[in-house]
Amino acid sequence: PNLDQDLKAIDTDYATISTNTITIVKAGHYHIEAEVYQYTENSTQRYVEIQIDGSRVMYSRNGLTTSWTTNYVTYSEYLSATQTIKFALLVNGTDPYVWHQLDSSEYSLATLIFLGA
């Protein structure tokens, strides 16, 4: 997903965002989560994962569901400065949406919270 497209707020003392990559600036414990609205017309797989420095650390999968579904993934870890966070998404089937905004109150989102050093 293009994370900086609808950016609400980020404190660049802690992390920066460039298109689809979050880079940690201040080392410490972080909580990472994503809530993703996904769609396909037929009963197929929907998937979201959190990657730290390119390696999967947590994932969520919904299978054999039709229409709109929500995938939620959460993870907490100590992260060093310069480590990166990415989200990988997949939906297969007919007319798929992997990261979609339904309206102003229901949308896909990613959250990064600094918990402390």
C-alpha positions as CSV (number, residue, x, y, z in Angstrom):
1,P,0.0,0.0,0.0
2,N,1.0,3.6,-0.5
3,L,1.2,4.6,3.2
4,D,2.0,8.3,2.7
5,Q,-1.0,8.9,0.4
6,D,-3.5,9.6,3.2
7,L,-1.0,10.3,6.0
8,K,-2.8,11.6,9.1
9,A,0.2,12.3,11.3
10,I,3.8,11.2,12.0
11,D,6.4,12.4,14.4
12,T,9.6,12.3,12.4
13,D,11.6,12.1,15.6
14,Y,10.4,8.5,15.8
15,A,9.9,7.3,12.2
16,T,9.6,8.4,8.6
17,I,7.5,7.2,5.7
18,S,8.4,6.9,2.1
19,T,5.7,5.5,-0.1
20,N,5.3,2.0,1.3
21,T,8.2,1.8,3.8
22,I,8.3,3.0,7.4
23,T,11.9,3.6,8.7
24,I,12.6,3.8,12.4
25,V,14.5,6.9,13.5
26,K,14.4,6.4,17.3
27,A,15.2,3.0,18.7
28,G,12.7,1.5,21.2
29,H,9.7,-0.7,21.7
30,Y,7.0,-0.2,19.0
31,H,3.5,-1.5,18.5
32,I,2.6,-2.1,14.8
33,E,-0.9,-2.8,13.5
34,A,-2.8,-2.8,10.3
35,E,-6.6,-3.1,9.7
36,V,-7.2,-3.8,6.0
37,Y,-10.5,-3.8,4.2
38,Q,-10.3,-6.3,1.3
39,Y,-12.8,-7.4,-1.4
40,T,-13.3,-10.0,-4.1
41,E,-16.4,-11.2,-5.8
42,N,-15.6,-14.9,-5.3
43,S,-14.5,-17.1,-2.4
44,T,-10.7,-16.7,-2.4
45,Q,-7.7,-15.8,-0.2
46,R,-7.1,-12.4,1.4
47,Y,-3.8,-11.8,3.2
48,V,-1.8,-9.1,5.1
49,E,1.6,-9.4,6.7
50,I,4.0,-7.2,8.6
51,Q,7.6,-7.4,7.5
52,I,10.6,-6.1,9.5
53,D,13.7,-5.6,7.3
54,G,12.1,-7.7,4.6
55,S,11.3,-10.7,6.8
56,R,7.7,-11.7,7.8
57,V,7.1,-11.4,11.5
58,M,3.3,-11.6,11.6
59,Y,0.5,-12.3,9.2
60,S,-3.3,-12.7,9.0
61,R,-5.2,-14.7,6.4
62,N,-8.9,-14.9,5.6
63,G,-9.9,-17.7,3.2
64,L,-13.0,-18.8,1.5
65,T,-14.9,-15.6,2.1
66,T,-16.9,-13.5,-0.4
67,S,-17.4,-9.8,-0.6
68,W,-15.9,-7.3,1.9
69,T,-13.8,-8.7,4.8
70,T,-11.3,-7.2,7.3
71,N,-7.9,-8.5,8.0
72,Y,-6.2,-7.3,11.2
73,V,-2.6,-7.9,12.2
74,T,-0.7,-6.6,15.2
75,Y,2.9,-7.0,16.4
76,S,5.2,-5.5,19.1
77,E,8.9,-5.5,19.2
78,Y,12.1,-3.6,20.0
79,L,13.3,-1.9,16.8
80,S,16.6,-0.2,16.2
81,A,17.2,3.0,14.3
82,T,17.2,2.4,10.5
83,Q,15.1,-0.8,10.7
84,T,12.2,-0.8,8.2
85,I,8.6,-1.9,8.3
86,K,6.5,-2.9,5.3
87,F,3.1,-4.4,4.9
88,A,2.5,-7.1,2.2
89,L,-1.1,-7.6,0.9
90,L,-2.7,-10.1,-1.3
91,V,-6.2,-10.7,-2.7
92,N,-6.9,-13.1,-5.5
93,G,-10.1,-13.7,-7.4
94,T,-12.5,-11.5,-9.4
95,D,-12.4,-7.7,-9.0
96,P,-10.0,-7.6,-6.0
97,Y,-9.2,-4.7,-3.7
98,V,-6.2,-5.2,-1.4
99,W,-6.2,-1.8,0.4
100,H,-9.4,0.1,0.0
101,Q,-11.2,3.1,1.5
102,L,-14.9,2.6,1.6
103,D,-15.9,6.0,2.9
104,S,-14.7,8.5,5.4
105,S,-15.4,6.3,8.4
106,E,-14.3,2.8,7.1
107,Y,-10.9,2.5,5.6
108,S,-7.7,0.5,5.6
109,L,-5.2,1.9,8.1
110,A,-1.7,1.2,9.5
111,T,-0.7,2.4,13.0
112,L,2.8,2.7,14.6
113,I,3.0,3.5,18.3
114,F,6.2,4.2,20.2
115,L,5.9,2.4,23.6
116,G,9.2,3.6,25.1
117,A,12.9,2.9,25.1
